[in-house]
Amino acid sequence: MKGLVKIILVIGFLVFAVCGIALAQGDKPGCKDHPMFTRMPNFYISNCEEKDYAMADFRDEKGRNIKVEGKLYRIDYRIKEGYKAPSDLQIIRNYQNAIKSIGGVIVK
């Protein structure tokens, strides 16, 4: 009887662990991509936050810190297991191209 309970506990643990890994590879429920940007291949959303009105810190073209107020989107992306992450430069260029495609200006 004790052996059967141990086997059931081990099987239950394995099922829980496999389900946890599978859930970690998909978007967090209730999260979605920003409407102006497309996600890079092989990424999922691990966390998100959306506020109708908030403040965020940025740097302007002269390197000065500025505070910007308005709608806030914060989306955390993670690479799916088994895939090679793109370089930081690839990610930056992806965002720059998206901004340019809607008429935005890149500030350096």
N, CA, C and O atoms as a printed pandas DataFrame, in Angstrom:
     atom_number atom_name residue_name chain_id  residue_number  x_coord  y_coord  z_coord
0              1         N          MET        A               1    0.814   -1.186    0.000
1              2        CA          MET        A               1    0.000    0.000    0.000
2              3         C          MET        A               1    0.864    1.259    0.000
3              4         O          MET        A               1    0.598    2.197   -0.751
4              5         N          LYS        A               2    1.912    1.281    0.853
5              6        CA          LYS        A               2    2.793    2.442    0.898
6              7         C          LYS        A               2    3.524    2.620   -0.426
7              8         O          LYS        A               2    3.771    3.748   -0.852
8              9         N          GLY        A               3    3.864    1.531   -1.069
9             10        CA          GLY        A               3    4.536    1.595   -2.368
10            11         C          GLY        A               3    3.638    2.224   -3.419
11            12         O          GLY        A               3    4.108    3.002   -4.249
12            13         N          LEU        A               4    2.354    1.898   -3.394
13            14        CA          LEU        A               4    1.390    2.457   -4.339
14            15         C          LEU        A               4    1.231    3.957   -4.116
15            16         O          LEU        A               4    1.133    4.715   -5.081
16            17         N          VAL        A               5    1.204    4.389   -2.876
17            18        CA          VAL        A               5    1.085    5.819   -2.560
18            19         C          VAL        A               5    2.319    6.563   -3.069
19            20         O          VAL        A               5    2.202    7.652   -3.631
20            21         N          LYS        A               6    3.503    5.975   -2.872
21            22        CA          LYS        A               6    4.735    6.608   -3.364
22            23         C          LYS        A               6    4.714    6.741   -4.879
23            24         O          LYS        A               6    5.104    7.778   -5.417
24            25         N          ILE        A               7    4.263    5.697   -5.572
25            26        CA          ILE        A               7    4.196    5.734   -7.033
26            27         C          ILE        A               7    3.223    6.813   -7.499
27            28         O          ILE        A               7    3.516    7.546   -8.443
28            29         N          ILE        A               8    2.073    6.913   -6.846
29            30        CA          ILE        A               8    1.079    7.933   -7.207
30            31         C          ILE        A               8    1.647    9.332   -6.958
31            32         O          ILE        A               8    1.444   10.227   -7.778
32            33         N          LEU        A               9    2.344    9.535   -5.856
33            34        CA          LEU        A               9    2.949   10.831   -5.558
34            35         C          LEU        A               9    4.019   11.195   -6.591
35            36         O          LEU        A               9    4.091   12.341   -7.035
36            37         N          VAL        A              10    4.839   10.230   -6.968
37            38        CA          VAL        A              10    5.882   10.484   -7.969
38            39         C          VAL        A              10    5.249   10.832   -9.313
39            40         O          VAL        A              10    5.684   11.777   -9.971
40            41         N          ILE        A              11    4.240   10.090   -9.723
41            42        CA          ILE        A              11    3.551   10.368  -10.991
42            43         C          ILE        A              11    2.892   11.748  -10.934
43            44         O          ILE        A              11    2.971   12.514  -11.894
44            45         N          GLY        A              12    2.243   12.065   -9.814
45            46        CA          GLY        A              12    1.624   13.383   -9.657
46            47         C          GLY        A              12    2.645   14.501   -9.753
47            48         O          GLY        A              12    2.392   15.523  -10.391
48            49         N          PHE        A              13    3.797   14.317   -9.124
49            50        CA          PHE        A              13    4.852   15.325   -9.191
50            51         C          PHE        A              13    5.352   15.508  -10.619
51            52         O          PHE        A              13    5.535   16.638  -11.072
52            53         N          LEU        A              14    5.572   14.408  -11.328
53            54        CA          LEU        A              14    6.051   14.492  -12.713
54            55         C          LEU        A              14    5.043   15.195  -13.618
55            56         O          LEU        A              14    5.423   16.015  -14.453
56            57         N          VAL        A              15    3.765   14.877  -13.455
57            58        CA          VAL        A              15    2.725   15.540  -14.260
58            59         C          VAL        A              15    2.721   17.033  -13.957
59            60         O          VAL        A              15    2.647   17.847  -14.877
60            61         N          PHE        A              16    2.800   17.403  -12.692
61            62        CA          PHE        A              16    2.828   18.812  -12.298
62            63         C          PHE        A              16    4.046   19.518  -12.882
63            64         O          PHE        A              16    3.935   20.639  -13.378
64            65         N          ALA        A              17    5.204   18.873  -12.827
65            66        CA          ALA        A              17    6.438   19.479  -13.344
66            67         C          ALA        A              17    6.360   19.681  -14.849
67            68         O          ALA        A              17    6.743   20.739  -15.347
68            69         N          VAL        A              18    5.870   18.687  -15.582
69            70        CA          VAL        A              18    5.752   18.792  -17.036
70            71         C          VAL        A              18    4.746   19.874  -17.409
71            72         O          VAL        A              18    4.991   20.638  -18.344
72            73         N          CYS        A              19    3.632   19.959  -16.710
73            74        CA          CYS        A              19    2.629   21.001  -16.982
74            75         C          CYS        A              19    3.205   22.378  -16.701
75            76         O          CYS        A              19    2.935   23.323  -17.442
76            77         N          GLY        A              20    3.986   22.504  -15.654
77            78        CA          GLY        A              20    4.604   23.788  -15.337
78            79         C          GLY        A              20    5.560   24.233  -16.420
79            80         O          GLY        A              20    5.592   25.415  -16.762
80            81         N          ILE        A              21    6.342   23.317  -16.969
81            82        CA          ILE        A              21    7.263   23.640  -18.053
82            83         C          ILE        A              21    6.475   24.042  -19.293
83            84         O          ILE        A              21    6.837   25.008  -19.964
84            85         N          ALA        A              22    5.421   23.328  -19.604
85            86        CA          ALA        A              22    4.613   23.654  -20.780
86            87         C          ALA        A              22    3.965   25.021  -20.632
87            88         O          ALA        A              22    3.935   25.789  -21.594
88            89         N          LEU        A              23    3.448   25.345  -19.457
89            90        CA          LEU        A              23    2.829   26.648  -19.246
90            91         C          LEU        A              23    3.855   27.768  -19.325
91            92         O          LEU        A              23    3.540   28.867  -19.782
92            93         N          ALA        A              24    5.078   27.500  -18.884
93            94        CA          ALA        A              24    6.117   28.523  -18.911
94            95         C          ALA        A              24    6.502   28.903  -20.336
95            96         O          ALA        A              24    7.075   29.972  -20.550
96            97         N          GLN        A              25    6.203   28.061  -21.302
97            98        CA          GLN        A              25    6.571   28.323  -22.688
98            99         C          GLN        A              25    5.499   29.088  -23.446
99           100         O          GLN        A              25    5.713   29.434  -24.608
100          101         N          GLY        A              26    4.359   29.364  -22.836
101          102        CA          GLY        A              26    3.284   30.099  -23.492
102          103         C          GLY        A              26    3.081   31.449  -22.841
103          104         O          GLY        A              26    3.611   31.715  -21.763
104          105         N          ASP        A              27    2.304   32.308  -23.504
105          106        CA          ASP        A              27    2.034   33.642  -22.967
106          107         C          ASP        A              27    1.297   33.561  -21.640
107          108         O          ASP        A              27    0.448   32.694  -21.435
108          109         N          LYS        A              28    1.634   34.475  -20.750
109          110        CA          LYS        A              28    0.922   34.576  -19.486
110          111         C          LYS        A              28   -0.527   34.953  -19.796
111          112         O          LYS        A              28   -0.764   35.851  -20.604
112          113         N          PRO        A              29   -1.489   34.294  -19.178
113          114        CA          PRO        A              29   -2.896   34.609  -19.447
114          115         C          PRO        A              29   -3.193   36.091  -19.238
115          116         O          PRO        A              29   -2.759   36.690  -18.255
116          117         N          GLY        A              30   -3.934   36.668  -20.171
117          118        CA          GLY        A              30   -4.306   38.073  -20.109
118          119         C          GLY        A              30   -3.305   39.021  -20.744
119          120         O          GLY        A              30   -3.575   40.216  -20.859
120          121         N          CYS        A              31   -2.153   38.508  -21.158
121          122        CA          CYS        A              31   -1.123   39.351  -21.771
122          123         C          CYS        A              31   -1.218   39.274  -23.293
123          124         O          CYS        A              31   -1.630   38.260  -23.857
124          125         N          LYS        A              32   -0.830   40.365  -23.940
125          126        CA          LYS        A              32   -0.792   40.401  -25.402
126          127         C          LYS        A              32    0.294   41.367  -25.844
127          128         O          LYS        A              32    0.783   42.174  -25.052
128          129         N          ASP        A              33    0.665   41.280  -27.107
129          130        CA          ASP        A              33    1.683   42.165  -27.656
130          131         C          ASP        A              33    1.173   43.596  -27.725
131          132         O          ASP        A              33   -0.033   43.834  -27.782
132          133         N          HIS        A              34    2.097   44.540  -27.719
133          134        CA          HIS        A              34    1.752   45.946  -27.894
134          135         C          HIS        A              34    1.166   46.120  -29.298
135          136         O          HIS        A              34    1.641   45.478  -30.236
136          137         N          PRO        A              35    0.157   46.962  -29.466
137          138        CA          PRO        A              35   -0.479   47.088  -30.777
138          139         C          PRO        A              35    0.431   47.640  -31.879
139          140         O          PRO        A              35    0.123   47.468  -33.059
140          141         N          MET        A              36    1.538   48.296  -31.529
141          142        CA          MET        A              36    2.415   48.886  -32.542
142          143         C          MET        A              36    3.627   48.035  -32.886
143          144         O          MET        A              36    4.358   48.361  -33.820
144          145         N          PHE        A              37    3.854   46.957  -32.156
145          146        CA          PHE        A              37    5.056   46.151  -32.368
146          147         C          PHE        A              37    4.701   44.683  -32.543
147          148         O          PHE        A              37    3.757   44.180  -31.934
148          149         N          THR        A              38    5.464   44.013  -33.378
149          150        CA          THR        A              38    5.302   42.565  -33.517
150          151         C          THR        A              38    6.425   41.884  -32.746
151          152         O          THR        A              38    7.527   42.418  -32.622
152          153         N          ARG        A              39    6.135   40.747  -32.252
153          154        CA          ARG        A              39    7.096   40.014  -31.440
154          155         C          ARG        A              39    8.097   39.283  -32.335
155          156         O          ARG        A              39    7.766   38.856  -33.441
156          157         N          MET        A              40    9.306   39.149  -31.842
157          158        CA          MET        A              40   10.326   38.396  -32.569
158          159         C          MET        A              40    9.988   36.909  -32.462
159          160         O          MET        A              40    9.361   36.477  -31.494
160          161         N          PRO        A              41   10.403   36.138  -33.450
161          162        CA          PRO        A              41   10.090   34.691  -33.446
162          163         C          PRO        A              41   10.652   33.987  -32.213
163          164         O          PRO        A              41   11.711   34.350  -31.702
164          165         N          ASN        A              42    9.932   32.988  -31.752
165          166        CA          ASN        A              42   10.352   32.081  -30.675
166          167         C          ASN        A              42   10.399   32.724  -29.292
167          168         O          ASN        A              42   11.139   32.267  -28.421
168          169         N          PHE        A              43    9.618   33.776  -29.088
169          170        CA          PHE        A              43    9.508   34.408  -27.782
170          171         C          PHE        A              43    8.088   34.243  -27.258
171          172         O          PHE        A              43    7.146   34.071  -28.031
172          173         N          TYR        A              44    7.945   34.297  -25.950
173          174        CA          TYR        A              44    6.635   34.290  -25.315
174          175         C          TYR        A              44    6.606   35.390  -24.257
175          176         O          TYR        A              44    7.654   35.852  -23.807
176          177         N          ILE        A              45    5.410   35.805  -23.865
177          178        CA          ILE        A              45    5.257   36.850  -22.861
178          179         C          ILE        A              45    5.211   36.198  -21.483
179          180         O          ILE        A              45    4.315   35.408  -21.185
180          181         N          SER        A              46    6.190   36.543  -20.648
181          182        CA          SER        A              46    6.240   35.960  -19.302
182          183         C          SER        A              46    5.498   36.828  -18.289
183          184         O          SER        A              46    5.052   36.330  -17.256
184          185         N          ASN        A              47    5.365   38.127  -18.581
185          186        CA          ASN        A              47    4.662   39.022  -17.674
186          187         C          ASN        A              47    4.276   40.287  -18.431
187          188         O          ASN        A              47    4.907   40.634  -19.429
188          189         N          CYS        A              48    3.249   40.968  -17.961
189          190        CA          CYS        A              48    2.835   42.212  -18.611
190          191         C          CYS        A              48    2.153   43.115  -17.602
191          192         O          CYS        A              48    1.692   42.678  -16.547
192          193         N          GLU        A              49    2.104   44.396  -17.964
193          194        CA          GLU        A              49    1.428   45.393  -17.138
194          195         C          GLU        A              49    0.940   46.484  -18.082
195          196         O          GLU        A              49    1.660   46.887  -18.995
196          197         N          GLU        A              50   -0.255   46.953  -17.868
197          198        CA          GLU        A              50   -0.810   48.045  -18.672
198          199         C          GLU        A              50   -1.512   49.011  -17.730
199          200         O          GLU        A              50   -2.373   48.615  -16.944
200          201         N          LYS        A              51   -1.135   50.288  -17.817
201          202        CA          LYS        A              51   -1.750   51.322  -16.983
202          203         C          LYS        A              51   -2.241   52.435  -17.896
203          204         O          LYS        A              51   -1.558   52.819  -18.845
204          205         N          ASP        A              52   -3.420   52.946  -17.607
205          206        CA          ASP        A              52   -3.969   54.031  -18.417
206          207         C          ASP        A              52   -3.159   55.313  -18.273
207          208         O          ASP        A              52   -3.058   56.089  -19.223
208          209         N          TYR        A              53   -2.584   55.543  -17.099
209          210        CA          TYR        A              53   -1.797   56.755  -16.902
210          211         C          TYR        A              53   -0.694   56.479  -15.895
211          212         O          TYR        A              53   -0.952   56.061  -14.766
212          213         N          ALA        A              54    0.541   56.720  -16.322
213          214        CA          ALA        A              54    1.695   56.494  -15.456
214          215         C          ALA        A              54    2.851   57.356  -15.946
215          216         O          ALA        A              54    2.705   58.121  -16.900
216          217         N          MET        A              55    4.001   57.229  -15.290
217          218        CA          MET        A              55    5.187   57.976  -15.681
218          219         C          MET        A              55    6.345   57.004  -15.885
219          220         O          MET        A              55    6.481   56.018  -15.161
220          221         N          ALA        A              56    7.178   57.299  -16.887
221          222        CA          ALA        A              56    8.351   56.473  -17.154
222          223         C          ALA        A              56    9.546   57.381  -17.421
223          224         O          ALA        A              56    9.380   58.500  -17.908
224          225         N          ASP        A              57   10.737   56.909  -17.109
225          226        CA          ASP        A              57   11.974   57.670  -17.332
226          227         C          ASP        A              57   12.602   57.263  -18.655
227          228         O          ASP        A              57   12.687   56.078  -18.979
228          229         N          PHE        A              58   13.041   58.256  -19.411
229          230        CA          PHE        A              58   13.736   58.051  -20.688
230          231         C          PHE        A              58   14.931   58.985  -20.734
231          232         O          PHE        A              58   15.106   59.834  -19.860
232          233         N          ARG        A              59   15.745   58.820  -21.757
233          234        CA          ARG        A              59   16.852   59.753  -22.019
234          235         C          ARG        A              59   16.585   60.413  -23.357
235          236         O          ARG        A              59   16.145   59.768  -24.309
236          237         N          ASP        A              60   16.860   61.719  -23.418
237          238        CA          ASP        A              60   16.669   62.412  -24.686
238          239         C          ASP        A              60   17.940   62.299  -25.537
239          240         O          ASP        A              60   18.890   61.611  -25.162
240          241         N          GLU        A              61   17.942   62.985  -26.686
241          242        CA          GLU        A              61   19.069   62.866  -27.624
242          243         C          GLU        A              61   20.383   63.388  -27.058
243          244         O          GLU        A              61   21.449   63.057  -27.577
244          245         N          LYS        A              62   20.328   64.208  -25.990
245          246        CA          LYS        A              62   21.544   64.733  -25.361
246          247         C          LYS        A              62   21.930   63.950  -24.119
247          248         O          LYS        A              62   22.857   64.336  -23.407
248          249         N          GLY        A              63   21.229   62.848  -23.850
249          250        CA          GLY        A              63   21.547   62.001  -22.713
250          251         C          GLY        A              63   20.934   62.451  -21.400
251          252         O          GLY        A              63   21.240   61.888  -20.348
252          253         N          ARG        A              64   20.066   63.464  -21.447
253          254        CA          ARG        A              64   19.416   63.947  -20.229
254          255         C          ARG        A              64   18.239   63.038  -19.886
255          256         O          ARG        A              64   17.542   62.537  -20.768
256          257         N          ASN        A              65   18.035   62.839  -18.589
257          258        CA          ASN        A              65   16.880   62.063  -18.140
258          259         C          ASN        A              65   15.621   62.914  -18.273
259          260         O          ASN        A              65   15.603   64.074  -17.861
260          261         N          ILE        A              66   14.577   62.338  -18.845
261          262        CA          ILE        A              66   13.293   63.030  -18.932
262          263         C          ILE        A              66   12.203   62.082  -18.457
263          264         O          ILE        A              66   12.329   60.862  -18.564
264          265         N          LYS        A              67   11.149   62.655  -17.938
265          266        CA          LYS        A              67   10.004   61.863  -17.489
266          267         C          LYS        A              67    8.878   62.055  -18.494
267          268         O          LYS        A              67    8.562   63.180  -18.883
268          269         N          VAL        A              68    8.281   60.955  -18.905
269          270        CA          VAL        A              68    7.189   60.989  -19.871
270          271         C          VAL        A              68    5.954   60.408  -19.194
271          272         O          VAL        A              68    6.012   59.353  -18.562
272          273         N          GLU        A              69    4.825   61.122  -19.338
273          274        CA          GLU        A              69    3.576   60.677  -18.737
274          275         C          GLU        A              69    2.616   60.206  -19.823
275          276         O          GLU        A              69    2.610   60.744  -20.930
276          277         N          GLY        A              70    1.820   59.217  -19.507
277          278        CA          GLY        A              70    0.822   58.719  -20.446
278          279         C          GLY        A              70    0.536   57.250  -20.204
279          280         O          GLY        A              70    0.799   56.724  -19.123
280          281         N          LYS        A              71   -0.004   56.595  -21.218
281          282        CA          LYS        A              71   -0.342   55.168  -21.123
282          283         C          LYS        A              71    0.949   54.365  -21.035
283          284         O          LYS        A              71    1.906   54.639  -21.758
284          285         N          LEU        A              72    0.975   53.391  -20.164
285          286        CA          LEU        A              72    2.173   52.574  -19.945
286          287         C          LEU        A              72    1.891   51.129  -20.314
287          288         O          LEU        A              72    0.928   50.524  -19.843
288          289         N          TYR        A              73    2.749   50.589  -21.165
289          290        CA          TYR        A              73    2.755   49.152  -21.471
290          291         C          TYR        A              73    4.101   48.619  -21.018
291          292         O          TYR        A              73    5.139   49.182  -21.365
292          293         N          ARG        A              74    4.096   47.558  -20.260
293          294        CA          ARG        A              74    5.337   46.875  -19.884
294          295         C          ARG        A              74    5.124   45.404  -20.203
295          296         O          ARG        A              74    4.252   44.754  -19.625
296          297         N          ILE        A              75    5.927   44.881  -21.129
297          298        CA          ILE        A              75    5.787   43.492  -21.568
298          299         C          ILE        A              75    7.148   42.815  -21.453
299          300         O          ILE        A              75    8.129   43.277  -22.035
300          301         N          ASP        A              76    7.202   41.733  -20.711
301          302        CA          ASP        A              76    8.438   40.970  -20.552
302          303         C          ASP        A              76    8.389   39.755  -21.465
303          304         O          ASP        A              76    7.520   38.894  -21.332
304          305         N          TYR        A              77    9.337   39.700  -22.395
305          306        CA          TYR        A              77    9.439   38.571  -23.317
306          307         C          TYR        A              77   10.569   37.650  -22.885
307          308         O          TYR        A              77   11.588   38.109  -22.369
308          309         N          ARG        A              78   10.392   36.370  -23.093
309          310        CA          ARG        A              78   11.426   35.359  -22.828
310          311         C          ARG        A              78   11.536   34.466  -24.064
311          312         O          ARG        A              78   10.557   34.225  -24.771
312          313         N          ILE        A              79   12.742   33.989  -24.298
313          314        CA          ILE        A              79   12.976   33.084  -25.432
314          315         C          ILE        A              79   12.500   31.690  -25.047
315          316         O          ILE        A              79   12.714   31.247  -23.919
316          317         N          LYS        A              80   11.866   31.011  -25.968
317          318        CA          LYS        A              80   11.406   29.645  -25.707
318          319         C          LYS        A              80   12.605   28.722  -25.547
319          320         O          LYS        A              80   13.659   28.925  -26.150
320          321         N          GLU        A              81   12.415   27.720  -24.731
321          322        CA          GLU        A              81   13.482   26.757  -24.468
322          323         C          GLU        A              81   13.897   26.065  -25.765
323          324         O          GLU        A              81   13.057   25.677  -26.577
324          325         N          GLY        A              82   15.206   25.922  -25.940
325          326        CA          GLY        A              82   15.726   25.230  -27.108
326          327         C          GLY        A              82   16.026   26.136  -28.298
327          328         O          GLY        A              82   16.500   25.656  -29.327
328          329         N          TYR        A              83   15.759   27.442  -28.179
329          330        CA          TYR        A              83   16.017   28.371  -29.268
330          331         C          TYR        A              83   17.166   29.298  -28.897
331          332         O          TYR        A              83   17.378   29.612  -27.726
332          333         N          LYS        A              84   17.900   29.728  -29.914
333          334        CA          LYS        A              84   19.021   30.641  -29.710
334          335         C          LYS        A              84   18.483   32.069  -29.667
335          336         O          LYS        A              84   17.723   32.482  -30.543
336          337         N          ALA        A              85   18.878   32.810  -28.653
337          338        CA          ALA        A              85   18.424   34.189  -28.502
338          339         C          ALA        A              85   19.104   35.087  -29.527
339          340         O          ALA        A              85   20.285   34.901  -29.820
340          341         N          PRO        A              86   18.377   36.059  -30.076
341          342        CA          PRO        A              86   19.003   37.018  -30.984
342          343         C          PRO        A              86   19.937   37.939  -30.200
343          344         O          PRO        A              86   19.847   38.033  -28.976
344          345         N          SER        A              87   20.819   38.604  -30.908
345          346        CA          SER        A              87   21.736   39.533  -30.237
346          347         C          SER        A              87   20.976   40.770  -29.783
347          348         O          SER        A              87   19.874   41.041  -30.260
348          349         N          ASP        A              88   21.567   41.514  -28.866
349          350        CA          ASP        A              88   20.960   42.765  -28.409
350          351         C          ASP        A              88   20.750   43.716  -29.577
351          352         O          ASP        A              88   19.731   44.402  -29.647
352          353         N          LEU        A              89   21.717   43.758  -30.497
353          354        CA          LEU        A              89   21.604   44.639  -31.659
354          355         C          LEU        A              89   20.432   44.240  -32.557
355          356         O          LEU        A              89   19.737   45.111  -33.080
356          357         N          GLN        A              90   20.203   42.949  -32.742
357          358        CA          GLN        A              90   19.050   42.490  -33.543
358          359         C          GLN        A              90   17.738   42.957  -32.914
359          360         O          GLN        A              90   16.829   43.386  -33.624
360          361         N          ILE        A              91   17.637   42.878  -31.612
361          362        CA          ILE        A              91   16.420   43.304  -30.919
362          363         C          ILE        A              91   16.223   44.815  -31.069
363          364         O          ILE        A              91   15.119   45.278  -31.354
364          365         N          ILE        A              92   17.294   45.572  -30.877
365          366        CA          ILE        A              92   17.210   47.029  -31.024
366          367         C          ILE        A              92   16.793   47.403  -32.438
367          368         O          ILE        A              92   15.920   48.252  -32.617
368          369         N          ARG        A              93   17.408   46.780  -33.454
369          370        CA          ARG        A              93   17.055   47.083  -34.849
370          371         C          ARG        A              93   15.598   46.716  -35.145
371          372         O          ARG        A              93   14.933   47.414  -35.910
372          373         N          ASN        A              94   15.104   45.648  -34.558
373          374        CA          ASN        A              94   13.709   45.252  -34.754
374          375         C          ASN        A              94   12.776   46.371  -34.270
375          376         O          ASN        A              94   11.826   46.734  -34.964
376          377         N          TYR        A              95   13.051   46.913  -33.082
377          378        CA          TYR        A              95   12.237   48.014  -32.565
378          379         C          TYR        A              95   12.421   49.288  -33.401
379          380         O          TYR        A              95   11.446   49.979  -33.696
380          381         N          GLN        A              96   13.655   49.598  -33.778
381          382        CA          GLN        A              96   13.891   50.796  -34.586
382          383         C          GLN        A              96   13.140   50.728  -35.917
383          384         O          GLN        A              96   12.537   51.713  -36.342
384          385         N          ASN        A              97   13.175   49.585  -36.564
385          386        CA          ASN        A              97   12.465   49.432  -37.835
386          387         C          ASN        A              97   10.954   49.573  -37.657
387          388         O          ASN        A              97   10.276   50.158  -38.501
388          389         N          ALA        A              98   10.438   49.039  -36.568
389          390        CA          ALA        A              98    8.998   49.169  -36.303
390          391         C          ALA        A              98    8.627   50.635  -36.072
391          392         O          ALA        A              98    7.588   51.094  -36.545
392          393         N          ILE        A              99    9.467   51.361  -35.353
393          394        CA          ILE        A              99    9.202   52.780  -35.079
394          395         C          ILE        A              99    9.262   53.590  -36.373
395          396         O          ILE        A              99    8.400   54.433  -36.620
396          397         N          LYS        A             100   10.274   53.336  -37.193
397          398        CA          LYS        A             100   10.406   54.047  -38.476
398          399         C          LYS        A             100    9.228   53.757  -39.396
399          400         O          LYS        A             100    8.771   54.644  -40.117
400          401         N          SER        A             101    8.735   52.529  -39.378
401          402        CA          SER        A             101    7.644   52.139  -40.296
402          403         C          SER        A             101    6.335   52.878  -40.005
403          404         O          SER        A             101    5.459   52.935  -40.868
404          405         N          ILE        A             102    6.190   53.444  -38.805
405          406        CA          ILE        A             102    4.987   54.209  -38.492
406          407         C          ILE        A             102    5.259   55.711  -38.452
407          408         O          ILE        A             102    4.446   56.489  -37.953
408          409         N          GLY        A             103    6.425   56.107  -38.989
409          410        CA          GLY        A             103    6.764   57.524  -39.078
410          411         C          GLY        A             103    7.495   58.083  -37.873
411          412         O          GLY        A             103    7.647   59.298  -37.752
412          413         N          GLY        A             104    7.946   57.219  -36.985
413          414        CA          GLY        A             104    8.682   57.684  -35.806
414          415         C          GLY        A             104   10.112   58.038  -36.141
415          416         O          GLY        A             104   10.610   57.718  -37.221
416          417         N          VAL        A             105   10.772   58.707  -35.199
417          418        CA          VAL        A             105   12.152   59.132  -35.372
418          419         C          VAL        A             105   12.998   58.459  -34.300
419          420         O          VAL        A             105   12.604   58.388  -33.136
420          421         N          ILE        A             106   14.152   57.972  -34.700
421          422        CA          ILE        A             106   15.077   57.341  -33.766
422          423         C          ILE        A             106   15.983   58.424  -33.177
423          424         O          ILE        A             106   16.644   59.158  -33.912
424          425         N          VAL        A             107   16.005   58.516  -31.856
425          426        CA          VAL        A             107   16.847   59.500  -31.157
426          427         C          VAL        A             107   18.069   58.782  -30.647
427          428         O          VAL        A             107   17.958   57.760  -29.971
428          429         N          LYS        A             108   19.237   59.309  -30.967
429          430        CA          LYS        A             108   20.482   58.665  -30.521
430          431         C          LYS        A             108   21.158   59.469  -29.446
431          432         O          LYS        A             108   22.216   59.077  -28.955
